Amino acid sequence: MKRYAPVMVIAGVVVIALSMAILGCTVAGNTRPFQALKGSEILWASVCLTPPDKTVEIPDREELASYLRDVVIYEKDNSYREYSGQGVTFTLFLTDGSRREVMAFSPFLILDGVGYRTEYEPCEALNSYANELLEEDDAVVVLENPPALAVVSDNTSIQAMLGGYSWQSRNPDGTQTMSLADSAHPLSCVEQLPVLDTGESTVSLRFTQSPDEILWVRCWEKGVSADESPDGPAILVMDNSFTLPPGSWICQVEARWSADQGWGGTASYSILVNVSPA
C-alpha cells in the first residue's frame, strides 16, 4: 500500500490546486475574484461616484476588466460602514445574465454588499479610473431617475421634494423604459414639504446633474389654495437663481434633461421657503 501513497498525495495536491484556481486564491491566502474576467463577458457597465453622486456609463469593457483582474481581497470586514470618504461603485451586467456590484472604498472592497479588506494599489487604481471617466468630456451620465435638487440660500442647503416626472432610461440590452409618476399639487401637501429658512432674498438651485433647461419656477404665498391659483405666478430665473420677498413661499421647479443619450425627461420639485425680513 505504501507505494500508492505518493500518488494519493499528488492527487490531493492537484484537487487543492484546482479548487484554488477556481476560487481565484493564491498560496498567500488572498483572492482575486475577477482574475479570469474578460471584457467580452461584460454586457454593460457603469460606475457611481459618491460624492458627487454621479453615475457614468463605461464604454471600454476590456479596460474595466483589466482593472478588476488586478483586485485582491483578504478577509471579510464590514467595518467600512464606519468610515467616510469617496466610494466608487461599479455595476456590471454580464453575458451570463448575472449582475455584479463592486465598490472600491479603500482600504475595503465591497462585492455584492459584502465587505473585504483589500490590497491598496488595485483599489486606488479603481478609484482613480472612476474619477477619470467622470472627467472625460464625452462622459455619458447615467440618469436612471431624476437627479436630486438642493435649494440653497444663506449658506443653508435643503433637498427639495421630488414630485411628478416623466422619465426615460436605457436598459443594458439597449431597450428603453419609460417611467411616469404623478404627485399631489404642492399647495395640497404643504405640511410634507421640506422647509428652507433664510435671511436672504436670493435662492439658488443646485441639481446633482444640471438640466438642459429649467422650464419654470412658480411660487405661491403660503395660505393660498390650489383652487384659487392652481398655476401660480412664474418667477424669473437667472443663472439658476431667483429672488423672493419676505414671507413664506411654496415653490415648485420644473426642469428638463435631454434624452439624446438614452437617459432623461422632465421632473418637478417642491419646497417651502421662509424668507425673514431684513
Residue pairs with C-beta under 8 A, 6 or more apart in sequence:
19 25
20 26
20 27
23 31
24 31
24 32
24 33
24 34
24 35
24 36
25 31
25 32
26 32
29 74
30 72
30 73
30 74
30 119
31 72
31 73
31 74
32 69
32 70
32 71
32 72
32 73
33 71
33 73
33 111
34 65
34 68
34 69
34 71
35 69
36 69
37 65
37 68
37 69
38 62
38 65
39 60
39 61
39 62
39 63
39 64
39 65
39 66
40 61
40 62
40 95
41 65
41 94
41 95
41 96
42 61
42 64
42 65
42 92
42 93
42 94
42 95
43 93
43 94
43 95
43 172
43 173
44 57
44 92
44 93
44 172
44 173
45 57
45 58
45 61
45 64
45 90
45 91
45 92
45 93
46 55
46 56
46 57
46 58
46 90
46 91
46 142
47 55
47 56
47 58
47 88
47 89
47 90
47 91
47 130
47 133
47 134
48 54
48 55
48 88
48 89
48 91
49 55
49 56
49 86
49 87
49 88
49 130
49 131
49 134
50 86
50 87
50 88
50 89
51 86
52 208
53 148
53 208
54 134
54 141
54 208
54 209
55 141
55 142
55 143
55 144
56 133
56 134
56 139
56 140
56 141
56 142
57 139
57 140
57 141
57 142
58 64
58 90
58 133
59 140
63 129
64 90
64 92
64 129
67 122
67 125
67 126
67 129
68 90
68 102
68 126
70 122
70 125
71 102
71 109
71 118
71 119
71 122
71 123
71 126
72 118
72 119
72 122
73 109
73 111
73 116
73 117
73 118
73 119
74 116
74 117
74 118
74 119
75 116
75 117
76 114
76 115
76 116
77 108
77 115
77 116
77 117
78 114
78 115
79 108
79 115
80 105
80 108
80 110
80 115
81 115
83 105
83 108
85 105
85 106
86 105
86 127
87 103
87 104
87 105
88 103
88 104
88 105
88 126
88 127
88 130
88 131
89 101
89 102
89 103
89 104
90 101
90 102
90 103
90 104
90 126
90 130
91 99
91 100
91 101
92 99
92 100
92 101
92 102
93 99
93 172
94 100
100 111
100 112
101 110
101 111
101 112
101 113
102 109
102 110
102 111
102 126
103 109
103 110
103 111
104 118
104 123
104 124
104 126
104 127
104 130
105 123
106 118
106 120
106 123
106 124
106 127
107 117
107 118
107 120
107 123
108 115
108 116
108 117
108 118
108 123
109 115
109 116
109 118
109 123
110 116
133 139
140 261
140 262
141 209
141 261
141 263
142 263
143 167
143 169
143 209
143 257
143 263
143 264
144 169
144 263
145 167
145 169
145 179
146 162
146 165
146 167
146 257
146 265
146 267
147 207
147 208
147 209
147 211
147 257
147 267
148 159
148 162
148 207
148 208
149 159
149 160
149 162
149 205
149 206
149 207
149 208
149 253
149 255
149 269
150 157
150 158
150 159
150 160
150 205
150 206
150 207
151 157
151 158
151 159
151 160
151 196
151 203
151 204
151 205
151 206
151 251
151 271
151 273
152 158
152 203
152 204
152 205
152 206
153 196
153 198
153 200
153 202
153 203
153 204
153 273
154 198
154 199
154 200
156 196
156 197
156 198
157 206
158 194
158 195
158 196
158 271
159 194
160 194
160 253
160 269
160 270
160 271
161 192
161 193
161 194
161 269
161 270
161 271
162 183
162 267
162 268
162 269
163 181
163 183
163 186
163 252
163 267
163 268
163 269
163 270
164 181
164 182
164 183
164 267
164 268
165 179
165 180
165 181
165 265
165 266
165 267
165 268
166 178
166 179
166 180
166 265
166 266
166 267
167 178
167 179
167 180
167 181
167 264
167 265
167 267
168 176
168 177
168 178
168 179
168 259
168 262
168 263
168 264
168 265
169 176
169 177
169 179
169 262
169 263
170 176
170 177
170 262
170 263
171 177
176 262
179 265
183 268
185 226
185 230
186 193
186 220
186 250
186 251
186 252
186 270
187 220
187 224
187 225
187 226
187 250
188 226
189 270
190 222
190 250
190 272
193 250
193 270
193 271
193 272
194 271
194 272
195 271
195 272
195 273
195 274
196 203
196 271
196 272
196 273
196 274
197 274
197 276
198 273
198 274
198 275
198 276
199 275
199 276
199 278
200 275
201 243
201 244
201 245
201 246
201 275
202 241
202 242
202 243
203 241
203 242
203 243
203 244
203 251
203 273
204 240
204 241
205 214
205 217
205 237
205 240
205 241
205 253
206 240
207 255
209 257
211 255
211 256
211 257
212 256
212 257
212 258
212 264
213 255
213 256
214 237
214 240
214 253
214 254
214 255
214 256
215 254
215 255
215 256
215 266
216 234
216 235
216 253
216 254
217 234
217 235
217 237
217 242
217 251
217 252
217 253
217 254
218 231
218 232
218 233
218 234
218 235
218 251
218 252
219 232
219 233
219 235
219 244
219 249
219 250
219 251
219 252
219 273
220 229
220 232
220 233
220 249
220 250
221 247
221 248
221 249
221 250
222 247
222 248
222 249
222 250
222 272
224 250
232 252
235 242
235 244
235 251
236 242
244 251
244 273
244 275
245 275
246 275
246 276
246 277
246 278
247 274
247 275
248 272
248 273
248 274
248 275
249 272
249 273
249 274
249 275
250 270
250 271
250 272
251 270
251 271
251 272
251 273
252 268
252 269
252 270
253 268
253 269
253 270
254 266
254 267
254 268
255 266
255 267
255 268
255 269
256 264
256 265
256 266
257 263
257 264
257 265
257 266
257 267
258 264
259 265
